[in-house]
Amino acid sequence: MFEEKVRAILGVRALLDDNDPRIEQKWDELINLLSEDENTTLNFLQICNKTEISYLSEVFEEVAYNLQSKKYIDVLYSLD
């Protein structure tokens, strides 16, 4: 369920022009979802493809601030 929600948001985000103000709404949705449960987020990051990571990287800092987790930071450093 979590993966489907994140991927649905990423799918919509991918279709938006980089100057579209709706991007901020998608960022907020991602930040909230990825900040809910650290372990679920960490597990998801391990199975993401490069395109997903690219879009998720837009909100890495905000999620890191919300989670306050060294494990999260370590996983980010391990991503290709």
Secondary structure, DSSP 8 states (H G I E B T S, - for coil): -HHHHHHHHHHHHHHS-TT-TTHHHHHHHHHHHHHH-HHHHHHHHHH--HHHHHHHGGGHHHHHHHH--HHHHHHHHH--
